[in-house]
Amino acid sequence: MITKEEILKIAKLANLELTEAEIESFTPQISNIIGYLNKLNQVDVTSVEQDFTVLKDAKNRFQEGEPTSLERKDALKNAKEHSDKYFSTDRVL
């Protein structure tokens, strides 16, 4: 069972502000998800052959034509902080 404190920690890491009602709602939901993942971890897959494929010529099969790029101003317009050309982030060590 996940605790309220763990929900608050996850919210802080995700930069989310949760109301008390959301915390109460998410706690059992996330606990159920973790319980399901724990069930999956118990499945014996030792007899299953690993299947991993890297596609060198991967193409988007859902979009017709060439993909378009965002203009720099459009990419930066919703950024929390940015300079004229770049996203600004906290220093990561």
C-alpha positions as CSV (number, residue, x, y, z in Angstrom):
1,M,0.0,0.0,0.0
2,I,1.4,3.4,-1.0
3,T,1.2,6.1,1.7
4,K,0.1,9.7,1.5
5,E,3.7,10.8,2.0
6,E,4.9,8.7,-1.0
7,I,2.1,10.3,-3.1
8,L,3.3,13.8,-2.0
9,K,6.9,12.8,-2.8
10,I,6.0,11.6,-6.3
11,A,3.9,14.8,-6.8
12,K,6.9,17.0,-5.8
13,L,9.2,15.1,-8.1
14,A,6.7,15.6,-11.0
15,N,6.3,19.2,-10.1
16,L,2.6,18.7,-9.4
17,E,0.4,20.5,-6.9
18,L,-2.3,18.1,-5.7
19,T,-5.4,18.9,-3.6
20,E,-6.2,16.8,-0.6
21,A,-9.1,15.2,-2.6
22,E,-6.7,14.3,-5.4
23,I,-4.3,12.7,-2.9
24,E,-7.1,10.7,-1.4
25,S,-8.2,9.6,-4.9
26,F,-4.8,8.8,-6.2
27,T,-3.6,6.8,-3.2
28,P,-5.8,3.7,-3.8
29,Q,-5.5,4.0,-7.5
30,I,-1.7,3.9,-7.5
31,S,-1.7,1.2,-4.9
32,N,-3.8,-0.9,-7.2
33,I,-1.4,-0.3,-10.1
34,I,1.6,-1.3,-8.0
35,G,-0.3,-4.4,-6.9
36,Y,-0.9,-5.3,-10.5
37,L,2.8,-4.8,-11.3
38,N,3.8,-7.0,-8.4
39,K,1.6,-9.7,-9.9
40,L,3.3,-9.4,-13.2
41,N,6.7,-9.7,-11.5
42,Q,5.6,-13.1,-10.2
43,V,5.0,-14.5,-13.7
44,D,7.7,-17.1,-14.6
45,V,9.1,-16.0,-18.0
46,T,12.3,-18.1,-17.9
47,S,11.0,-20.3,-20.8
48,V,10.1,-17.3,-22.9
49,E,12.7,-16.3,-25.6
50,Q,13.7,-12.7,-25.5
51,D,12.4,-10.7,-28.5
52,F,14.1,-7.4,-29.0
53,T,14.2,-5.6,-32.3
54,V,15.8,-2.4,-33.3
55,L,14.5,-1.0,-36.6
56,K,17.1,0.9,-38.6
57,D,14.6,2.1,-41.2
58,A,11.7,2.9,-38.8
59,K,9.1,5.0,-40.4
60,N,6.0,6.6,-39.0
61,R,3.2,4.4,-40.3
62,F,0.5,6.7,-38.9
63,Q,1.4,10.0,-40.5
64,E,1.4,10.6,-44.2
65,G,4.1,12.8,-45.7
66,E,7.1,14.2,-44.0
67,P,7.0,15.3,-40.4
68,T,7.1,19.0,-39.7
69,S,9.3,20.7,-37.1
70,L,8.1,23.3,-34.6
71,E,9.3,26.8,-35.0
72,R,11.7,27.8,-32.2
73,K,9.2,30.4,-30.8
74,D,6.4,27.8,-30.7
75,A,8.7,25.2,-29.0
76,L,9.7,27.8,-26.3
77,K,6.4,29.5,-25.7
78,N,5.2,27.2,-23.0
79,A,8.6,26.7,-21.3
80,K,8.8,27.6,-17.7
81,E,12.1,29.4,-18.4
82,H,14.1,30.0,-21.5
83,S,16.6,32.3,-23.2
84,D,16.1,33.5,-26.7
85,K,17.2,30.2,-28.2
86,Y,17.3,27.5,-25.5
87,F,15.2,25.9,-22.7
88,S,16.6,26.8,-19.3
89,T,16.7,24.1,-16.6
90,D,18.1,23.7,-13.2
91,R,21.6,22.4,-13.1
92,V,21.7,18.6,-13.0
93,L,24.6,16.8,-11.3
